[in-house]
Amino acid sequence: MTSEHAQTLSLTLTGEDRPGVTSTILGAISATGAEVLDIQQVAVHGHLTLAVLLDPGDHSDELRDAAAVAAHRLGLSLTVLEGSGDNGRPRQGRAAVVVLGAPLLADAVALVTAQIANHGANIDRIRRLSRYPVTTVEFDISGAFVPSLRNELALVAASSGIDIAVAPGGLARRGRRLVVLDVDSTLIQQEVIEMLAAHCGREEEVAAVTARAMAGELDFEQSLRARVATLAGLPESVLAEVSQDIVLTPGARTLVRTLKRLGFTVGLVSGGFIEIVGGLAAELGIHHARANRLEIRDGVLTGALVGVVVDRAGKAAALREFAELEGLPLSRTVAIGDGANDLDMLHIAGLGVAFNAKPLVREQAHTSVNVPYLDSVLYLLGITREEIEEADLSDGTPTAAPPVPGVRA
């Protein structure tokens, strides 16, 4: 085993990327018997950077010459640095900072990187996760304290018009998760109770109450019962008609499909109605669903509810229950919602995402997504657009162009 203080040589080669560069360099120095201590390579827009840390033994000069000849033959620039020992121990406090913008401007990225530096953290790696429908970049950093960095970067996000998510790195970034979504104005584009109210001519009245409730101005249960009362007398058949008119949020199918491929569990929690939510869950193959139940007698809505109301606290309770059923800690959960009645579940989840949410919700969630594409949440989990499209291609799922609002995607 190499001594901690043995002499080392660090070779850094840069230039045009093409097949065979790494094998040529390592083949050229192989005759020296050098030991590889570390090797890293990245290719960006056709430009290669290859870095190799070596223990040259007693063949330092021979290794230098062999590397120089190979680099010249390949047309690469070579830098050689002497040192001692292996790389230092990795810094603690690993975190992933994901930045989304449409567009993502240079001044916004400058503010993000400056704040990371001011925090005392170091950027170890940067990679692009997506180019469309939003540009997403992930920073792998060390030396971070996630709660405070999350707060600091939230201010940057608010001032620069971008979305920023900060999550623990390392093993916390990997493994199975539970992802729970709100339904109305999150998974789907509409508010179901307003669609039902339209069938009895009271849509505007119900919409006004809904807006006040979602903004946190009214008690949710009281407002829900008042709105449901306006539905009294509607035939049960209206529920099937409304289900047919539901429009999924762009990217909803892609989000659920990709999460399921990863082995994640997906759940729905809604202050709406299980008569609608249950059908959506079945259509999308979603594992868990929790919502309110309408009282129906003799094929007619009575204007009342059956059982305990699924309100703000009820959504958080459902998230906890789903996590227990799946054997997952809350730190392995993601909650996505847009309204004030989603706040409790956004708070207790490992990552709470405010999706095109009201200002109150954006301020209190861990992060926010303010583009109309639900599958953008995948980028917050470190999943790239290329990985999504490659998976779709492998099983024959059509790869769509950038989603268009209003299309059932």
N, C-alpha and C positions, 0 to 999 in steps of 0.2 A: 504494500500500500504506500502511496506517495506521502512523504513527510509533509507536515503542515507548512514547514518553512523551506521546502525544496524550491529551487529555481524554476520559474515557469516562463513560457513565452506565449504571448497573446497575439494571434494573427487576425487581422481584420481586412477582409477583401471586399471591394465595392466595384460595381460596374454593371454592364448589361447582363440581364438574366437569360439563361438558356439551359437546356438539359445537359447534365454531365459535369457542371462546374464543381460541385462538392466532391464527386468521386475522383475527378482529376486532381484536385488539390490534396485530398487525403491519400490518394494513390502515390503522389509524388513524394510525400513525406513518410510514407509507410516504411521505407527501407531503413529509416533512422531508429525505428523501434520506439518512437515517442508514444507516450500515454495521453489519451484524450481525457481531460478533466471536465471540460464543458464545451458544448457546441450549440450555437444558435444561428438561425438563418431567417431572413425575411425578404420577400420580394414585393415591391410596391411599384405599380405601373411600369413593370419591365425593368426596374432597377434593383439589383441584388446587393444585400449586405450579408456577408458570412463571417462569423466570429468564432474562432477556435482557441480554447485555452489548453495548452499542452505542457506536460512535463518532458523536456527534451532529453533528460538523462545527461550523458556525456557527449551529446551530438548537437549542441546548440548551433554551432556555426554551419554544420552540414544541413540542419533543418532549415535554417534561414535561407541558405542558397537554393535548396530544393523548392521551397515555397516561392522564392523570387522568380525562379525560372518558370514554374508552372503559371504563376500570375501573369507574367509577361506574355506567355504563349496564349493565354486566354484573353488578354487585353484588359486585365483587371488591375486596379490600384491596390497596393499592399502596404499595410502599416504593421510594424512589429514592435511590441512593447515587452520589456523584461519586467519580471516581478518575482514574487515568492509566495508559495502556498496556493491553495484553492481559493475560489470565491469566498468572500465573507459570508457569515450567516445571514439568511434573509431577514429583513426587517419585519417586525411584528405589525399588527394592525392592517391586515390586507383588506382592501375594499374594491368594489367595482362601481365606477361612476359612469352612468350611461346618459348621454346628451342627445336629445332629439330636436331637430329644427326643420322647418319648411318655409324658407330655406334656412340652412345653418351658416350663419355669417361668421367671418373671421374675428370680428370684434367680440362676438359672444363667446367663441372658443377661447379667446385670449383672457376674458374675464374668468372663465371656469378654471383655466390652468393657473392663473395668478392666485385665485382663491385656494386652490389645492396647495400651492407653494406657501402661501401665507399660513395655512393650517399646519405647516411643518411636514407635510406628506411628500412622497416622491412618486413620480409617474414612471412606472417600470415598463409599461407596454401600452400601445394604442392600436386599436383596430377598428375598421369600419364594419358595422353590422348591416346597414342597409343604405341604399341610395334612393329608393322610391318605396312607398309614396312619401316617405320622409327620409331625410339624411340622419343616420344614427351612428354615433361614435362611442366606443367603450374605452375608458381609461382604467387600466389595472394599476392600482396604486398601493403603496405600503406606508406605514407610519401614520395611519389615520385612526381617528376615533369617530366611528360612524354617526352616532347621534348628533354630535356638534357639527361635523362636516355636512351632514344632511341639512341642518338649519342654516348654515352659512351659505350653502349653494342654493337653497330655496330663495334666498334674497337675490342671488344672481339670476335665477330663472325668472323671477318676477320682473326684474328690471330690464332684461334683455329679450323677453318674449320667446324663450325656449323652454323645453321640459327637461328636467334633470332628475335622475333616480340614483340614490346612493344605497348600496346594499353591502353586507359583509362579504368578503371574498373567501378564498380557500374552499374547504369542504362545504361551507355554508352555501356556496354557489351551485353545488351539485346535488344530485339525488332527487328523489320523488317529492312532489308537492301536491297540495290541494289548492285549487284555484276556484274561488267562489265569486259569482257575478250577480249583481243586481240585474233586473230584467228591463223594466220600462225605462226608455231613454239611455240604456246601456247595451244590453244584448239586442234589444229591438229599438227602432226609431220612434215608436209611438208610446203614448200613455193609454193603456188598455181601458181604464175606467172612462176616459174621455171618448174612446171609440164606442163603448157601450152607451154612454150618455147621448151620443149622436143619434141613436136609434129611438130615443124618446124626446128629442128636441131640447135637451138641457145641457148641451155640450159646453157652451160658453160659461154657464154658471159653475159647472163642475171644474172646468179648466182653471178658472180664477181661484177656486179653493185649493186645487192641486198645487198651483204655483206658490201660494202662500205657505202651504204645508211643507213643500220641498225646500223652501227658503228658510225654514225653521221658525216661521212666524206663528204657526198654529200647532197645537197638540195633534200628533199624527192620528191617533186612534179616534179622537172626536171628529176630526175632519173626514177620515175614511168612512165612518159610520154615516155621517151626514151626506156624503156623496153616494154611498151605496143605497141610501134610502130613496134617492131620486130614480133608481132603477126598478123600483117596485112595479110589477105588472108586465115587465118584458118577458116574452116567451123564451124558454130555455134554448130554443133553436138559434137565438141571436149569438150565443157563445160560439157556435160552429161558424157562423158568418164572419164574426170578428176574427177568429183564428185564421181564416183564409185571407184576411186583409193585412195580417201582420207582415211587416217588412223588417228583416234583420238588419242590424247595423253593418255597414261595409266591413268585411274582414272577420265577421263573427264565425262563419263556418271554418275559415282558415285557422283561427285561434283555437277553436275546440278540436278540430282535426289534428293539429300539430301537438297540442297538449296530450291528447290521447295516445299519439304515436310515442311520446316520451314516457308513457306509463303514468302520467299524472292523473289525478282524480279531479273531475270538474263538478261543481255544484251550482244550483241557482237558488237565490233567496229573493223573495219579492213581497212588497206590500200590496201587490196585486192579487190575482186569483189563480188558484191551483187548476181551475178548469181550463185556463189558457196556458199557464206555466208548465203543467204536466205534459201537454201536447208538444210544447217546444223541446222539453227535455227528451221526450221519446224520439222526436224527429232528429235531434242532434246526437243522440246516444249519450246523454249526460247522466251521471251516476246518481246525483241527489237533487231533490227539488223540495222547496218549502215555500208556501204562500198561503194566503187566506182562502177560506172556502165560502162561497155564496150559498145562502139558503134557498133551496128550490122546492116548491110544493106543487104537485099536479102539473109539472112542466112549466111553471111560471116562477120568476124571481120574486121573492117576497120583499126585497129591500133590506134584508138583514144578513148577518154573517153567522156562521156556525163555528164554535170553538174559540180558542184564544187568538187574538189579533197578532199577526206578525208585524211588529212595529220596529222601531230602532233597536230596542233591547232584544226583541225576538230574532232579528237578523244576526246579531252577535251570538246569541245562544245557538242558533242553527249552525253557524260557523264552528263553534266549539264542538257541537255534537258531531258534525261531519268529520272533523279532525280526529275525534276520539274513535269513531267508527273505522277510520282508515289507519289508526295507530300512528298518527303524525302529531308532533308538537306544534303549537301555534307558530313557532318560528319558521315552520316549513309551509306556511299558508300564505296565499295571496288573495286579497279582497279587492274587487273592482266595483265602483258605484259612482253615482252622480249627485245624490241628494242628501239632505241633512239626516234623513233616517238611515243612511248608510254609515254614518260617522262612527258608531260604536264598533261595527265590524272592521272598518278601515283602521281604527286605532289598535285593536287587539291582534290583527293579522301581522305576520312577519313583514309583509309589504302591503301597504294600503294605497291603492291607485285611484285617484279622482279622475274619472273619464269625462271630459267635456262638462265639467261640473260647475255648480254654482260657486260664487266667490268664497262663501263660508266654508265649503267643503274643500276647495283647493288650498285654502290657508291651513287647514288642519290635517290633511292627508299627508302621508309620507312623501308622495310624489304625485304629479298630475300628468295626464296626456291630453293635449288640447288640439289634436288632429282627429278627423272623423273616421279613423280606421282602427277598429278594435284589435286587429292583429298586431298593431304597433306595441301592444303590451308584451309580446314575445321578445322584442328587443330588450326590454327591461330585464329579462331573464337571461340575457346573453346569447340568444338564438339569432342567427344571421338570416337575412333574406335568402341567401344562396342555399342554406341548409333546408329552409322551408320549401323552396322550389325544387331542390334535388329530391326531397322526399316525395313531393307530389309527382314528379316525373317517374320515380321508381315504381309507383303503384298505379300509374295511369291516370292520376287526377289531373284534369286540365289546369295548366298554369295560366292564371288570368293576368291581364294587363293591370296597371294600378287601379285599385277599386274606385268606383264612382259612387258618390253619395246617392241614395235612393234605390240602389240595386240590391236585391236580396242575395248577399254575397256569403 
